[in-house]
Amino acid sequence: MNPPDLSKLSDRPARGPLSKAGRVGAAGGRLGLKGLKILWRALAKTVATIWRLTGALDAALWRGVKLGGRTLGRWLAAVWSITGRAVSDLLAWLPSRSGRAYSAFSGVILILALLWIVDELRGGSTLTAAPADGSFSAPIDASDPILARIDGRYVHLSEVASAALASGALQPGETLTPAEAFRRELVSAYVEQRLLSRAATEQGLQREPEVARKLLAARDRILAAAFMERKLGETVTDDQVKKIYERNADATRLGEAVKCRHIVVATEEEANAILAELAAGADFGEIARARSLDRATGPQGGETGYLSRNQMTPAFAEAAFSTPEGEIAPLFFTEAGWNILEVVDRRRSGGVPFSEVAAGIRRFLTLRTIEKTVVELQEESDVVYFPVTDAPAAATEPPAAPEPGETSPGG
């Protein structure tokens, strides 16, 4: 058997394992390209699907926005229509009697609420923290010092002074300092009064008829005093007092003036008895205050002040200017009664100084202003008085018993 020819074998193409690998690689390349194409198509479909879905959602959202806008518009229009009708009905109702009453009541409630809020802010916003020892320090108020605090509401010096002045513990014109207010226990008295007043209010005592009448009387008295104080402050001024003095200056330059004391009694017997008492050392002023019929000078001990001749009645002037200083004139009679006259002083008047008559002029202006104001107010108002006279006392004796044979009115 012949051996194979190896040279021929070398000239043939190789068909072993390497040839199969090449075929597998070629096939894999074709398969990868096809997969890429499939993946690209899938990605394109996904993008297209998302795009269509987004468009659909956008269209639905836009339709929803438009539907919501139309719904909101209809709702707002309905609300506006209802509100307009309500406002129109309210404006038509307010001028009515019930509408005015409601408006007034609402206004009062609103004012009270605002006052309460202001009071709370005033009392509560300035509270200071308590120190370690548990004490409190009040805020500094230079114009009106704070002296106490009641449930968050501060008590000022002006409030304590007003209460003390009303109670008589403080005299008009008297200055009250914080230290003096505590020393005289006016602060504690004010606090106690406020606490008692609040307790009475909480129990409704202000609605009881008797208490309400007293409150009304106190209110009228305070308002009347405040009104007259302002009126007098506008009328009785230093300039006005000076003008009256200068206008009547000639009346003070009438020559000699006499200062007297006198007592007026009804009978000559009583006058002689008083002269005897004076001679025995009795006090002229005391007798005048107790027994003189002249109530203009009696309370002042009978003193008349300095009077010129033309300011007296003829009989009075004759006795005054003919009696030496320090002596008692002989008894004389006037329309007022029997007069006992003592000449206290005598002077040649060249004019009375303003300082001596300013107080009298001011008192005259005050009384005249009060009288004029009251008359004007009465004329402006419809004031009617209903005087009542005491009825005669009814007989208290029992009726007489009927005589035999008579019948009583009811029998």
C-alpha positions as CSV (number, residue, x, y, z in Angstrom):
1,M,0.0,0.0,0.0
2,N,1.3,3.3,-1.1
3,P,1.8,6.2,1.4
4,P,-0.3,9.5,0.9
5,D,1.0,12.4,-1.0
6,L,1.5,15.1,1.6
7,S,2.1,17.9,-1.0
8,K,-1.3,17.6,-2.3
9,L,-2.8,17.8,1.0
10,S,-1.1,21.1,1.6
11,D,-2.6,22.6,-1.5
12,R,-6.2,22.1,-0.4
13,P,-8.2,24.7,1.6
14,A,-8.4,24.0,5.2
15,R,-11.8,22.6,6.4
16,G,-11.0,21.8,10.0
17,P,-12.0,23.5,13.2
18,L,-10.9,27.0,12.1
19,S,-13.2,27.0,9.2
20,K,-16.2,26.4,11.5
21,A,-15.2,29.2,13.8
22,G,-15.2,31.6,10.9
23,R,-18.6,30.6,9.9
24,V,-19.9,31.1,13.5
25,G,-18.4,34.6,13.6
26,A,-20.0,35.6,10.4
27,A,-23.3,34.3,11.6
28,G,-22.9,36.2,14.9
29,G,-22.2,39.5,13.2
30,R,-25.4,39.1,11.1
31,L,-27.3,38.3,14.3
32,G,-26.0,41.4,16.2
33,L,-26.9,43.7,13.4
34,K,-30.4,42.3,13.3
35,G,-30.7,42.7,17.1
36,L,-29.6,46.3,16.9
37,K,-32.2,46.9,14.3
38,I,-34.9,45.3,16.5
39,L,-33.7,47.3,19.5
40,W,-33.8,50.5,17.5
41,R,-37.3,49.8,16.3
42,A,-38.4,49.1,19.9
43,L,-36.9,52.3,21.2
44,A,-38.5,54.2,18.4
45,K,-41.9,52.7,19.2
46,T,-41.4,53.5,22.9
47,V,-40.6,57.1,22.1
48,A,-43.5,57.4,19.8
49,T,-45.8,55.8,22.4
50,I,-44.6,58.1,25.1
51,W,-45.0,61.1,22.8
52,R,-48.5,60.1,21.9
53,L,-49.3,59.5,25.6
54,T,-47.9,62.8,26.6
55,G,-49.9,64.5,23.9
56,A,-53.0,62.8,25.2
57,L,-52.3,63.7,28.8
58,D,-51.6,67.3,27.8
59,A,-54.8,67.5,25.9
60,A,-56.7,66.0,28.9
61,L,-55.0,68.3,31.3
62,W,-55.8,71.3,29.2
63,R,-59.4,70.2,28.9
64,G,-59.4,69.8,32.7
65,V,-57.9,73.3,33.2
66,K,-60.5,74.8,30.9
67,L,-63.3,72.9,32.6
68,G,-62.0,73.9,36.1
69,G,-61.8,77.6,34.9
70,R,-65.3,77.6,33.6
71,T,-66.5,76.0,36.8
72,L,-64.6,78.5,39.0
73,G,-65.9,81.3,36.9
74,R,-69.5,80.1,37.3
75,W,-69.0,79.7,41.1
76,L,-67.5,83.2,41.4
77,A,-70.3,84.7,39.4
78,A,-72.8,83.0,41.6
79,V,-71.0,84.2,44.7
80,W,-70.8,87.7,43.3
81,S,-74.5,87.6,42.5
82,I,-75.4,86.4,46.0
83,T,-73.1,88.9,47.6
84,G,-74.5,91.7,45.5
85,R,-78.1,90.8,46.4
86,A,-77.1,90.5,50.1
87,V,-75.4,93.9,50.1
88,S,-78.3,95.5,48.3
89,D,-80.8,94.0,50.7
90,L,-78.6,95.1,53.6
91,L,-78.4,98.7,52.3
92,A,-82.1,98.7,51.9
93,W,-82.7,97.3,55.4
94,L,-80.2,99.5,57.4
95,P,-82.3,102.8,57.1
96,S,-85.3,100.9,58.7
97,R,-86.0,101.1,62.5
98,S,-84.7,97.6,63.2
99,G,-81.6,98.3,61.0
100,R,-80.8,101.5,62.8
101,A,-81.2,99.7,66.2
102,Y,-78.9,96.8,65.0
103,S,-76.3,99.3,63.7
104,A,-76.3,101.2,67.0
105,F,-76.1,98.0,69.1
106,S,-73.2,96.7,66.9
107,G,-71.4,100.0,67.2
108,V,-71.7,100.0,71.0
109,I,-70.4,96.4,71.1
110,L,-67.5,97.3,68.7
111,I,-66.5,100.3,70.8
112,L,-66.7,98.3,74.0
113,A,-64.5,95.6,72.4
114,L,-62.0,98.1,71.2
115,L,-61.9,99.8,74.6
116,W,-61.4,96.4,76.3
117,I,-58.6,95.5,73.8
118,V,-56.9,98.9,74.5
119,D,-57.2,98.4,78.2
120,E,-55.8,94.9,78.0
121,L,-52.9,96.1,75.8
122,R,-52.3,98.9,78.2
123,G,-52.3,96.8,81.3
124,G,-50.8,93.6,80.1
125,S,-48.2,94.6,77.5
126,T,-46.1,96.5,80.1
127,L,-45.9,93.8,82.7
128,T,-42.4,93.3,83.9
129,A,-40.9,90.0,84.9
130,A,-40.7,89.3,88.6
131,P,-37.2,89.4,90.1
132,A,-35.9,86.6,92.2
133,D,-37.3,88.0,95.4
134,G,-40.9,87.8,93.9
135,S,-41.5,91.6,93.8
136,F,-42.6,93.6,90.8
137,S,-41.4,97.0,89.5
138,A,-43.8,99.3,87.8
139,P,-43.0,100.9,84.4
140,I,-41.7,104.5,84.7
141,D,-44.3,107.1,83.9
142,A,-42.8,110.5,84.6
143,S,-46.0,112.5,83.8
144,D,-48.3,110.4,85.9
145,P,-46.5,107.9,88.2
146,I,-47.9,104.4,88.7
147,L,-48.6,103.5,92.3
148,A,-50.3,100.1,92.1
149,R,-51.7,97.4,89.9
150,I,-55.1,95.6,90.1
151,D,-55.3,92.5,88.0
152,G,-53.0,93.8,85.3
153,R,-54.4,97.3,85.3
154,Y,-52.1,100.0,86.6
155,V,-53.3,102.7,89.0
156,H,-51.9,106.2,88.4
157,L,-51.3,109.0,90.8
158,S,-54.0,111.1,89.1
159,E,-56.6,108.5,89.8
160,V,-55.7,108.3,93.5
161,A,-55.7,112.1,93.7
162,S,-59.2,112.4,92.0
163,A,-60.7,109.8,94.4
164,A,-59.1,111.5,97.4
165,L,-60.4,114.9,96.3
166,A,-63.9,113.5,95.8
167,S,-63.9,112.0,99.3
168,G,-62.5,115.1,101.0
169,A,-59.2,113.5,102.0
170,L,-57.5,115.9,99.6
171,Q,-58.3,119.6,99.6
172,P,-58.7,121.6,96.3
173,G,-55.3,123.0,95.2
174,E,-53.4,120.7,97.4
175,T,-50.5,118.9,95.7
176,L,-50.2,115.1,96.2
177,T,-46.9,113.3,95.7
178,P,-46.4,109.6,95.4
179,A,-44.7,109.3,98.7
180,E,-47.4,111.4,100.4
181,A,-50.1,109.3,98.8
182,F,-48.6,106.1,100.4
183,R,-47.9,107.8,103.7
184,R,-51.5,109.0,104.1
185,E,-52.8,105.5,102.9
186,L,-54.6,107.1,100.0
187,V,-53.4,104.4,97.6
188,S,-54.7,101.5,99.7
189,A,-58.0,103.3,100.2
190,Y,-58.3,103.7,96.5
191,V,-57.5,100.0,95.8
192,E,-60.0,98.9,98.4
193,Q,-62.7,101.1,96.9
194,R,-62.0,99.7,93.4
195,L,-62.2,96.1,94.7
196,L,-65.4,96.7,96.5
197,S,-66.9,98.5,93.5
198,R,-65.9,95.7,91.2
199,A,-67.5,93.1,93.5
200,A,-70.7,95.2,93.6
201,T,-70.7,95.4,89.8
202,E,-70.2,91.6,89.5
203,Q,-73.3,91.1,91.7
204,G,-75.3,93.5,89.6
205,L,-76.0,96.0,92.4
206,Q,-75.8,98.9,89.9
207,R,-79.1,97.7,88.5
208,E,-81.0,98.0,91.8
209,P,-83.3,101.1,91.8
210,E,-81.9,102.8,94.8
211,V,-78.3,102.3,93.8
212,A,-79.1,103.4,90.2
213,R,-80.6,106.6,91.6
214,K,-77.5,107.4,93.7
215,L,-75.2,106.7,90.7
216,L,-77.3,109.0,88.5
217,A,-77.2,111.7,91.2
218,A,-73.4,111.4,91.6
219,R,-73.0,111.5,87.8
220,D,-75.1,114.6,87.5
221,R,-73.2,116.3,90.4
222,I,-69.8,115.5,88.9
223,L,-70.8,116.6,85.4
224,A,-72.4,119.8,86.7
225,A,-69.3,120.7,88.7
226,A,-67.1,119.9,85.7
227,F,-69.3,122.1,83.4
228,M,-69.3,125.0,85.8
229,E,-65.6,124.7,86.4
230,R,-64.9,125.0,82.7
231,K,-67.4,127.8,82.4
232,L,-65.9,129.8,85.3
233,G,-62.4,129.1,83.9
234,E,-63.5,130.8,80.6
235,T,-65.3,133.7,82.3
236,V,-63.7,134.5,85.6
237,T,-60.2,135.3,84.4
238,D,-57.5,137.6,85.8
239,D,-58.1,139.9,82.9
240,Q,-61.8,140.1,83.5
241,V,-61.3,140.8,87.2
242,K,-58.8,143.6,86.3
243,K,-61.2,145.1,83.8
244,I,-64.0,145.3,86.4
245,Y,-61.7,146.9,88.9
246,E,-60.6,149.5,86.4
247,R,-64.1,150.1,85.2
248,N,-65.3,150.9,88.8
249,A,-62.1,152.6,89.9
250,D,-63.9,155.9,90.4
251,A,-66.2,154.2,93.0
252,T,-63.2,153.6,95.2
253,R,-62.2,157.3,95.2
254,L,-65.1,158.7,97.1
255,G,-63.3,160.3,100.0
256,E,-63.7,159.0,103.6
257,A,-64.6,155.3,104.1
258,V,-65.7,153.7,107.4
259,K,-65.3,150.0,108.4
260,C,-68.2,148.9,110.7
261,R,-69.7,146.0,112.6
262,H,-73.5,146.0,113.1
263,I,-76.2,143.9,114.5
264,V,-79.9,144.1,113.4
265,V,-82.7,142.9,115.7
266,A,-86.5,143.2,115.6
267,T,-87.2,145.2,118.8
268,E,-85.8,148.1,120.7
269,E,-85.9,146.0,123.9
270,E,-83.7,143.3,122.4
271,A,-81.3,146.0,121.1
272,N,-80.9,147.6,124.5
273,A,-80.3,144.2,126.0
274,I,-77.5,143.5,123.5
275,L,-76.0,146.9,124.3
276,A,-75.9,145.9,128.0
277,E,-74.2,142.7,127.1
278,L,-71.6,144.5,125.0
279,A,-71.0,146.9,127.8
280,A,-70.5,143.9,130.1
281,G,-67.8,142.6,127.8
282,A,-69.7,140.2,125.4
283,D,-68.1,139.5,122.1
284,F,-69.7,141.6,119.3
285,G,-68.9,139.1,116.6
286,E,-70.4,136.2,118.5
287,I,-73.7,138.0,119.1
288,A,-73.9,139.1,115.5
289,R,-73.4,135.6,114.2
290,A,-76.0,134.2,116.6
291,R,-78.7,136.9,116.7
292,S,-78.4,139.4,113.8
293,L,-81.2,139.5,111.3
294,D,-78.8,140.6,108.6
295,R,-77.7,137.3,107.2
296,A,-75.3,139.0,104.7
297,T,-73.0,140.3,107.4
298,G,-74.1,138.2,110.4
299,P,-72.1,135.1,109.5
300,Q,-69.0,137.4,109.2
301,G,-69.5,138.7,112.8
302,G,-71.4,141.8,111.5
303,E,-68.4,143.2,109.6
304,T,-69.4,145.4,106.6
305,G,-65.9,146.2,105.2
306,Y,-65.0,149.7,104.2
307,L,-68.0,151.6,102.9
308,S,-68.2,155.2,101.6
309,R,-71.1,157.5,102.5
310,N,-73.0,156.9,99.2
311,Q,-72.9,153.1,99.7
312,M,-75.0,153.4,102.9
313,T,-78.6,154.4,103.7
314,P,-78.9,157.9,105.1
315,A,-79.6,156.7,108.7
316,F,-76.7,154.2,108.5
317,A,-74.3,156.8,107.1
318,E,-75.3,159.4,109.7
319,A,-74.6,157.0,112.5
320,A,-71.3,155.6,111.0
321,F,-69.7,158.9,110.1
322,S,-70.8,160.7,113.3
323,T,-69.4,158.0,115.7
324,P,-65.7,158.1,116.7
325,E,-63.5,155.1,115.8
326,G,-63.8,152.2,118.3
327,E,-67.2,153.3,119.8
328,I,-70.8,152.1,119.4
329,A,-73.3,154.5,117.8
330,P,-76.7,155.3,119.5
331,L,-79.5,152.9,118.5
332,F,-81.2,153.8,115.2
333,F,-84.0,152.3,113.2
334,T,-84.1,151.3,109.5
335,E,-86.3,149.2,107.4
336,A,-84.4,146.1,108.4
337,G,-84.9,146.7,112.2
338,W,-83.1,148.2,115.1
339,N,-79.3,148.7,114.4
340,I,-76.4,148.4,116.8
341,L,-73.4,149.9,115.0
342,E,-69.7,149.9,116.0
343,V,-67.1,151.9,114.0
344,V,-64.0,149.7,113.7
345,D,-61.8,151.9,111.4
346,R,-61.9,155.1,109.4
347,R,-59.7,156.1,106.5
348,R,-59.3,158.7,103.8
349,S,-59.6,156.8,100.6
350,G,-57.6,157.7,97.6
351,G,-58.6,154.4,95.9
352,V,-58.7,150.9,97.2
353,P,-55.7,148.7,96.1
354,F,-56.5,146.0,93.6
355,S,-55.1,143.3,95.9
356,E,-57.8,144.2,98.5
357,V,-60.8,143.9,96.2
358,A,-59.6,141.2,93.7
359,A,-61.0,138.3,95.8
360,G,-64.4,140.1,96.1
361,I,-64.6,140.9,92.4
362,R,-63.7,137.3,91.6
363,R,-66.5,136.0,94.0
364,F,-68.9,138.5,92.4
365,L,-68.1,137.2,88.9
366,T,-68.4,133.6,90.0
367,L,-71.9,134.1,91.5
368,R,-73.0,136.1,88.5
369,T,-71.7,133.6,86.0
370,I,-73.4,130.7,87.9
371,E,-76.7,132.5,88.0
372,K,-76.6,133.6,84.4
373,T,-75.7,130.2,83.2
374,V,-78.5,128.5,85.1
375,V,-81.1,131.1,83.8
376,E,-79.9,130.6,80.2
377,L,-80.2,126.8,80.5
378,Q,-83.7,127.1,82.0
379,E,-84.7,129.4,79.2
380,E,-83.4,126.9,76.6
381,S,-85.1,124.0,78.2
382,D,-88.7,123.1,78.9
383,V,-88.7,123.1,82.7
384,V,-92.0,122.8,84.5
385,Y,-92.3,122.7,88.3
386,F,-95.2,121.0,90.1
387,P,-95.3,122.5,93.6
388,V,-97.1,120.5,96.2
389,T,-98.7,121.9,99.3
390,D,-99.2,119.9,102.4
391,A,-102.7,118.6,102.6
392,P,-104.5,119.3,105.9
393,A,-104.3,116.4,108.3
394,A,-107.3,114.1,108.2
395,A,-109.4,113.9,111.3
396,T,-108.4,110.9,113.4
397,E,-111.3,111.0,115.8
398,P,-113.8,108.2,115.4
399,P,-117.2,109.2,114.1
400,A,-119.8,109.8,116.8
401,A,-122.2,106.9,117.5
402,P,-125.7,107.4,116.1
403,E,-128.4,108.5,118.5
404,P,-131.1,106.0,119.4
405,G,-133.5,105.7,116.5
406,E,-131.0,106.9,113.9
407,T,-129.4,104.6,111.4
408,S,-125.8,104.7,110.2
409,P,-125.0,105.7,106.6
410,G,-124.5,102.0,105.7
411,G,-127.4,100.6,107.6
